[in-house]
Amino acid sequence: MSPRVPITPIDAAEITTYDHETDVLIIGYGCAGAASALDAVEAGSDVILLERQSGGGGSSALSGGEVYLGGGTPIQEACGFDDTAEAMEKFLLAALGPGADEEKVGLYSRDSRAHYQWLVDHDVPFKPSLWDSPTWVPPTDDGLMWMGENSYPFNEIAEPAPRGHRVTSDGFGGKVLMAALSEAVDKTSAAVHTDTTALRLIVEDGRVVGVVARHFNDTVAYRARRGVIITTGGFADNKDMLAQHAPRLVGLGVNSDGGDDGRGIVMAQAVGAAVKNMAGAQVGISLVPGMMVRGMIVDSVGQRFINEDVYPGLVGVAALNKHNLKVWVILDEQAYEEVPEDERWGVQPHFVAETLAELELEIGMPEGALQTTVGEYNRFAAEGQDPYFHKSSRWLRPLQSPFAAIDVRRGMAPPEYGDGGTGGGGAEVFSTGGLWTTVDGHVLDLDGGPIPGLFAAGRATSGLHSQGYISGTSLGDGTFFGRRAGVAASAGQ
Ligand SMILES: Cc1cc2nc3c(=O)[nH]c(=O)nc-3n(C[C@H](O)[C@H](O)[C@H](O)COP(=O)(O)OP(=O)(O)OC[C@H]3O[C@@H](n4cnc5c(N)ncnc54)[C@H](O)[C@@H]3O)c2cc1C
């Protein structure tokens, strides 16, 4: 990788004058930056937020607005669900793993109710109603949804409860979340410097003390008396970084605001920061979950490989890692018709046939592949069972002619994208790996010690995750650990 603008740190001795000085300097105004700013001000700090764009928002504002929360939130209770922090922790460790960050997941689960309250106190709206079937984002304004907690094997690992808290919106809720957090930031003393791109960290005796940034054609130097917090998002838009760390993601569609260039991560690496889980990703596989769950997903030789009622991102991870996204959704006419028009996101079958023999021929699968798989599926589905993958009996029904197949690699785009989405290659992805941080947002160095003065949160860090991903954990860990970074940076350690 050869960045056009040098990224190595600058020694403070080279800075003759600082244009701006503050206690806590936050780079990036998405959900993590906003949360960091709010709690840093609350902790008594002067705060400046730097944002490269002309306004805050980032990927957070484009997101679905699902926040993963639980442990018995008022929304869960109002919808009639008991939940505990222990169950939430067990689920997350299983679903985000193997190797999810145990300390972060534990703390996040235990403090989840309080974090829900913090969001509500900052005017983030959630509606106490349940959306009860698999989808990416409900077409209604329902505030609670399952994220596969009631699917195998998770239903045997932890007591199931729906924990997808969706910010109230009639479409994607991220804009509502960011409007509320930005309004809250506006009410504080925090200053927001837009059109300002952080380029390099400033270091003094091993401590990060500021940032050199560009504001249009001007180079500006910022001094941070207590700490710098990096909340610049992930690196899915940086092809070189993907090739280096997560080559499976190269060439896929990117789920971001277009600015996940990873510069914040590399800026910190340049002062000795360690990274973690750099191959991790959300794999937003290009299929309609409601179609998949009513039918099945198979690989190029017609074999199922997962129960179709898990969170679809986990289907995406399995489909990418095991089958390079060469996968098909197989369903019948009834299954297709059962999915309401507004949940189909424009997806139509690519192959339709009266018999499975014709369908497998059309797709180019070995003779008998689908006949065997669907035959076995139907045999057990008639008894409400799925001994192969344990899909819930709620979704089991023998599939009947006419049959259809959807080629996942042809892509799809949610209506929110207009014509802008492609789902290129079968999935839209974003990175979940990044800077290795403590639960207080301290960025760790290669010896495992905190780099003085340097903090990070959001998708610039590796957060809760390892290889798995559940929707809501990015807005969730970004705001939760962003707040903690704001407090820790304010302590000036
Ligand atoms: C369509 C879509 C749907 C999604 N749905 C969900 C969902 O429902 N739930 C969920 O949890 N996650 C969802 N995600 C993922 C989630 O939105 C992101 O992972 C999360 O918002 C990242 O937050 P952040 O604060 O770390 O980064 P961002 O929100 O991306 O903010 C980073 C900010 O930093 C700025 N920046 C970057 N570099 C610099 C620099 N050098 N100097 C100054 N500023 C800089 C950027 O311009 C940006 O504004 C979705 C993402 C997309 C794109």
Ligand as a Chemical Component Dictionary entry (heavy atoms), coordinates in Angstrom:
data_LIG
# 
_chem_comp.id                   LIG 
_chem_comp.type                 NON-POLYMER 
_chem_comp.pdbx_formal_charge   0 
_chem_comp.three_letter_code    LIG 
# 
loop_
_chem_comp_atom.comp_id 
_chem_comp_atom.atom_id 
_chem_comp_atom.alt_atom_id 
_chem_comp_atom.type_symbol 
_chem_comp_atom.charge 
_chem_comp_atom.model_Cartn_x 
_chem_comp_atom.model_Cartn_y 
_chem_comp_atom.model_Cartn_z 
_chem_comp_atom.pdbx_ordinal 
LIG C1  C1  C 0 -26.585 0.107  4.422  1  
LIG C2  C2  C 0 -26.007 -0.250 5.761  2  
LIG C3  C3  C 0 -26.822 -0.846 6.706  3  
LIG C4  C4  C 0 -26.296 -1.152 7.958  4  
LIG N1  N1  N 0 -27.144 -1.591 8.939  5  
LIG C5  C5  C 0 -26.677 -1.759 10.191 6  
LIG C6  C6  C 0 -27.562 -2.019 11.261 7  
LIG O1  O1  O 0 -28.779 -2.041 11.095 8  
LIG N2  N2  N 0 -27.033 -2.219 12.502 9  
LIG C7  C7  C 0 -25.685 -2.147 12.735 10 
LIG O2  O2  O 0 -25.261 -2.327 13.878 11 
LIG N3  N3  N 0 -24.825 -1.837 11.743 12 
LIG C8  C8  C 0 -25.293 -1.614 10.496 13 
LIG N4  N4  N 0 -24.432 -1.260 9.504  14 
LIG C9  C9  C 0 -23.009 -1.076 9.840  15 
LIG C10 C10 C 0 -22.855 0.211  10.623 16 
LIG O3  O3  O 0 -23.598 1.231  10.026 17 
LIG C11 C11 C 0 -21.396 0.645  10.703 18 
LIG O4  O4  O 0 -20.566 -0.445 11.000 19 
LIG C12 C12 C 0 -21.266 1.685  11.813 20 
LIG O5  O5  O 0 -22.177 2.724  11.547 21 
LIG C13 C13 C 0 -19.861 2.220  11.928 22 
LIG O6  O6  O 0 -19.904 3.304  12.814 23 
LIG P1  P1  P 0 -18.608 4.175  13.038 24 
LIG O7  O7  O 0 -19.013 5.298  13.928 25 
LIG O8  O8  O 0 -17.491 3.317  13.452 26 
LIG O9  O9  O 0 -18.224 4.686  11.572 27 
LIG P2  P2  P 0 -19.037 5.670  10.560 28 
LIG O10 O10 O 0 -20.460 5.794  10.932 29 
LIG O11 O11 O 0 -18.718 5.214  9.209  30 
LIG O12 O12 O 0 -18.346 7.047  10.857 31 
LIG C14 C14 C 0 -16.998 7.284  10.523 32 
LIG C15 C15 C 0 -16.849 8.743  10.152 33 
LIG O13 O13 O 0 -15.468 9.071  10.131 34 
LIG C16 C16 C 0 -15.226 9.939  9.041  35 
LIG N5  N5  N 0 -13.796 9.822  8.707  36 
LIG C17 C17 C 0 -13.170 8.745  8.199  37 
LIG N6  N6  N 0 -11.867 8.981  8.053  38 
LIG C18 C18 C 0 -11.655 10.251 8.486  39 
LIG C19 C19 C 0 -10.510 11.073 8.589  40 
LIG N7  N7  N 0 -9.291  10.627 8.233  41 
LIG N8  N8  N 0 -10.657 12.325 9.081  42 
LIG C20 C20 C 0 -11.888 12.773 9.446  43 
LIG N9  N9  N 0 -13.002 12.044 9.357  44 
LIG C21 C21 C 0 -12.885 10.792 8.895  45 
LIG C22 C22 C 0 -16.159 9.446  7.974  46 
LIG O14 O14 O 0 -16.411 10.443 7.006  47 
LIG C23 C23 C 0 -17.401 9.078  8.773  48 
LIG O15 O15 O 0 -18.299 10.149 8.877  49 
LIG C24 C24 C 0 -24.919 -0.926 8.240  50 
LIG C25 C25 C 0 -24.101 -0.330 7.280  51 
LIG C26 C26 C 0 -24.643 0.039  6.058  52 
LIG C27 C27 C 0 -23.758 0.768  5.078  53 
# 
loop_
_chem_comp_bond.comp_id 
_chem_comp_bond.atom_id_1 
_chem_comp_bond.atom_id_2 
_chem_comp_bond.value_order 
_chem_comp_bond.pdbx_ordinal 
LIG C1  C2  SING 1  
LIG C2  C3  SING 2  
LIG C2  C26 DOUB 3  
LIG C3  C4  DOUB 4  
LIG C4  N1  SING 5  
LIG C4  C24 SING 6  
LIG N1  C5  DOUB 7  
LIG C5  C6  SING 8  
LIG C5  C8  SING 9  
LIG C6  O1  DOUB 10 
LIG C6  N2  SING 11 
LIG N2  C7  SING 12 
LIG C7  O2  DOUB 13 
LIG C7  N3  SING 14 
LIG N3  C8  DOUB 15 
LIG C8  N4  SING 16 
LIG N4  C9  SING 17 
LIG N4  C24 SING 18 
LIG C9  C10 SING 19 
LIG C10 O3  SING 20 
LIG C10 C11 SING 21 
LIG C11 O4  SING 22 
LIG C11 C12 SING 23 
LIG C12 O5  SING 24 
LIG C12 C13 SING 25 
LIG C13 O6  SING 26 
LIG O6  P1  SING 27 
LIG P1  O7  DOUB 28 
LIG P1  O8  SING 29 
LIG P1  O9  SING 30 
LIG O9  P2  SING 31 
LIG P2  O10 DOUB 32 
LIG P2  O11 SING 33 
LIG P2  O12 SING 34 
LIG O12 C14 SING 35 
LIG C14 C15 SING 36 
LIG C15 O13 SING 37 
LIG C15 C23 SING 38 
LIG O13 C16 SING 39 
LIG C16 N5  SING 40 
LIG C16 C22 SING 41 
LIG N5  C17 SING 42 
LIG N5  C21 SING 43 
LIG C17 N6  DOUB 44 
LIG N6  C18 SING 45 
LIG C18 C19 SING 46 
LIG C18 C21 DOUB 47 
LIG C19 N7  SING 48 
LIG C19 N8  DOUB 49 
LIG N8  C20 SING 50 
LIG C20 N9  DOUB 51 
LIG N9  C21 SING 52 
LIG C22 O14 SING 53 
LIG C22 C23 SING 54 
LIG C23 O15 SING 55 
LIG C24 C25 DOUB 56 
LIG C25 C26 SING 57 
LIG C26 C27 SING 58 
# 
